Amino acid sequence: MTSAPQLHTGVCVRVPAKVNLELRVGPPRPDGFHSLATVYQAVSLFDTIEVSADRDWGIEVVGRTAAGVPADESNLALRAAHALADAAGIDRPVRIRVTKEIPVAGGMAGGSADAAGALLACHRLWGLDLSPAELAAIAAGLGSDIPFLLAGGTALGGGRGERVVPTATRGTYHWVFALSDEGLSTPAVYAECDRLRGAAPVPQPEPSADLLAALSFGNAEAVADAMGNDLQEAALSMQPALAGVLEAGLSFGALAGIVSGSGPTLAFLCRDAESAIDLAVSLTASGAAADVRKAHGPAAVGPVEVATCR
C-alpha cells in the first residue's frame, strides 16, 4: 500500500511571465552581454513556486509546460535558493516544487520567473530581512530578467536588462501569445542579430519616448504603434515560419504583433478582452497557431504566503 505524500508547512508564491513591449539592442559589451533598453510588462501567465524546509536540497518540476525543464542543480530556481543561502550565510536546505504554466524557451522568461519566485519564497521561509536592493543584486547575478520579475508590473530595463525602474502605466493590456513547438536559444538569437548587423557601428540603445507616453495615458493603440524588438529579424531568420503567424494575427485584428524577447513566442496586443478571445479563436481555427494563451498585463507577483506544501 502506498502511503499518502507528507504535507508540511512551506511558502508559496506565484510569479508571472514577461513580454518586452520594446527591446532595443546595443553593441556587445566586454562581458559578452549586449547593452539593452527595454520596457518590460509582466503578464498573467504564472508559474507557482513552493518552498519547504528539507534535509537535503532538491527540486521537482510539474505542470503544463514542465517537459524539458531540468530538475537538478542546473535549474535556475534551485541555483537562486543556493545563491540566497550563500549571501545570507545560512545552511538550511529546501525542497522546491515548480508548477509550470509559462512557456519554456519562448522568450517569456519562465526560468527567470522561477528564480525570482525561489528568492522571494526562501527569503520569507528563512525569515531574512534583506532590502529589495540587496535581493535585486542577488537576482542580477543570476540573470538579466530576474530583478524585474521580483515585483512585476511595467518597468524600464537598462544595462543588460537587470537595472530596473518602474514606469507609470495606466489601463489593462490584453494579449494573445502564439506558442511555437520549437524553442530558440537566447544566445543564438543575439549572435544572429550581430551577424545580420554586420560591421556597421551600433549606437547605444534608448527607450522610446512615444511608448512611455502611450503607457502613461493607457492608450493601447498608441502602445501598439510604438512597440518594437531589435531581435525580431534574427528570430524570424532562424524560424521563418513565424512571419506567417505574425501576418495572420494582424489580419485577424491584432493591434500589433511582435516576437516576445528572443522568441519564438509571438505576442499580439489586442484592443480589449473580447478582441483577444476572437483572435485566439481565429489563430487556432485557421491553423495559423496550434497553441495560444490569453493574458493581461500588467501583472504582479505574489502574494508570498505560508502554505501547506506537498
N, C-alpha and C positions, 0 to 999 in steps of 0.2 A: 504493500500500500504506500503510495506516495504522500508524503507529508505536505501540508499547505505551506506556501512561502512565508517566511518570518516577516512580520511587519515591525517597523521601528520608526522612531522619530527622526526626521531629517528636515531639509529645507528645499523648497521647490520654487522655481522661477520660470516664467515664460519669456522668451526672447524673440524679437521679430527679425524678419529678413529686411534687406535694404534694396532700394533701387537708386541709381545715380541719375538725378534729373539732368545733371550736366557733369561731364568728365573731360577736363582739359588736361592734356598730357604734354609736359615739357620735355626737355632733354634728359638723357640718362645722367645719373649722379655718380660720383666716385664709389658710393657704396653698392652700386648695381641697381638701385631703385630709380624711378623717374620722379621728377617734380610734378606735382599734381595740383590742380584747382578743381574741386568737385563740390557739388551740392547733393548731400545725402538726404533721402527720405526713408524712414522706417515704415514698413507696410505690414498689414495684418495677416501674414503667414508666419506661424510661430513654431519653434521647437520648444520643448519643455525639458528642463534640466532638474533632476532630483539628486541631491547630495546627502549622504548619510555617513556617520562615523562607522569605521570597519577596522578589522585587524590589519588588513593589507590594502594597498592602493589597487583600484580596479575600475573598470568601466564596461557598461553594456550599452548597445545601441539598438533600438527597436523603432518601429513606426513605418509610415507610408514610404518614406524615401531613405530607409536605412541601408539598402543594398549598396555594397561597395565602401561603406564608411568603416574605417578601421576601429576595432575595439581592443586596442592595445596602447602601449606607451606613446605611439606616434599620434594618437588622437589629440587634437588641439585643446579640447576641454580638459583632458587629464593633464596635459602639459601646463595649462593655465593654473590648475589646482596646485601642481608642484611648484610653479613659479611663485604663487602667493605664499605658500608654506615657507619657501626659502626666504622670501622677502621679510616675512614676519618672524622668522627664526623658530618655527614650531615643527614638530614631527607628530602629526595627528592624521593618519591615513584616512581616506574617504573612499567610498564607492559611489560612482557617478552613473546615473541612468539617463540616457538621452533618448527622448522620443521625438523622432524627426518628421517634420512636415515640410520644411524648407527644401527646395530642390538642391541637389548635390552637383557641384562643379558647373553651376549655372549662372554665375555672376551675381548671386544674391546674398553672398557672404554667410551661408549656412554654418560653415565651420567656425567662422569668426563669431557668429551669434552664440554658438555653443560655448566657446571660450569665455565670452562676456558673461554668459549665464553661470558658468562654473565659478568665475571670480566673485560674482555677486553672492551666489549661494554659499560658497565656502567662507566668504567674509562674514556672513551672518552666522553660519554654523559655528565658526571658531570664536565668535564674539570679538572680532577685531575692531579697531577704531581708526583705520586708515582714512585719510581725507580723499575726496573724489580725485584730486590731482595725483595723489600717490597711487591710487588704484588705476588711474588712466596711464600713468607711467609704466606700470607693470604690463598693462594691456598693450601699449605701444611696442614693448619689447617682443611681443608675441605675434603681432600682425597689424597691418595698417588700418583695417576696418574696425578692429575691436574697440578702440576708445569710443567711437560713435555709438556702438551697439550696447554700451553700458547704460545708456539712457534712451536712445531712440529719438523720435521726433523728426525735425528737419534741421540740418546744420551744414555749415561750410566746412570743408576739409582742405587743409593745406599741408605743406611738406610732402610726404609720400602718402598723405591721407590721414595721418594719425593726429594732426593738430586740428582740433575740432572746436568750432564756435557755433552755438545755437543761433538760428536765424529766425526772424519774425515771419510767421506763416499764418494766414487765415484760411478758413474753409477746410473741406474734406475733399480729397482727390481719389477718384475711382479708377482702378487699374484692372487690366486683364493681362495675365502673363501666359505666353505661349512657351511651353517647355520643349526641349529637344531630347531625343533619345541618347544623344552623344554629347558628352561634356567637352569643354575646352580648357586647356591648361592656361592659367593666367600668365605665367612667364612666357609661354609660347606666343600668346596673343601680343604681348608687349614687344617681343622680338620681331614679330611680323609687322607691327606698327613701325618699328625702327627701319626694317628692310624697305617697306613701302615709301618711307620718307626719304630714303637715300642719304646723300651727304649734305643736303641743304640745312642751314642753321635753323634751329628750333627755338622760338622765344620762350621765355618763362611764362607759364600759364597764369591767367587771371580769370576770376569768376565773372559771369555775365551780369551786368547791372540790370539789364532788362528782365532776366529771370528772377533776380532778387526782388525787383519791384513788383513783378507779377505775383510772386508768392505773398508779399506783404499786403496786396489787395485781394488775394483769394480768387484771382481770375484764371480759371483753368485754361481758357482759350489762349491767353497770353503766355501762360506757363508752357503750353504745348508749342507755341511758336518759338520759344527761347530754348527749348531742350536741345542737347547735343552731346555727342560722345566721340572723342577722337580715336577710340579703339574700334569703332563700328566698322570702318573699312577693313581693318585687319581681321575682325571676326567673320565678316562676310567673305573675305578672301579664303579663309580656312574652312568655312561651311557655306558655300554659295547658295544652298537651298534656302537659307534664312531670308534671302532677299525676296523670294516669292511669298513667304509668310508675312513679311512686313508689308508688301504691296496688298495682300489680301486683307490684312487688318485695317489698313487705311481705306480700302474700297468698301469695307463693311461699316464704316462710320467712326473709327477712332479719330480723336483729335490729333494724335501724334503716335508714332511708333519708334522705338529706339532699342538698340541692343543694351541689355542691362549689364553694366560693368564690363567685364571682359567676355561676357556671353557664356553660352549661346542662348540663354533665355531672352525672349523678346518682351518688352514692356509696352503696353498700349494704354495711353491715357484717354479716359472716356469723359463725356460731358457730365454724366450723373450715374447713379446706381442702376437705373433701368437700362441705360445705354450699355453699361458694362455687361449686364445679363444678355442683351441682344447680341453683343459682339462675341461673347463666349460661345453662345449657341451657334452663331454663324461660322465661326472658325472651326468648330468641331463638325458641324453638319456638312460643311463644304469639303472636309478632308484636309483643309489647309494646315490644321494643327490637331494632333491626336490627343494632346493633354494640355488643358488650360486651367488656370486658377484665377478666381476673382479675389481682389483685396482692396483695402482702402488705406489711405495714409493721411496725415502722419500717425503712426502707431507708437505706443510707449512700451517700455519694459515693465514686467512685473505683474502683480506685486511679488516681492521676495518674502515668502511666508513659510512658517513652520508647517510641515505636512506629515502625514503618515505615508511612508515610502515602502516599496516592496523590498 
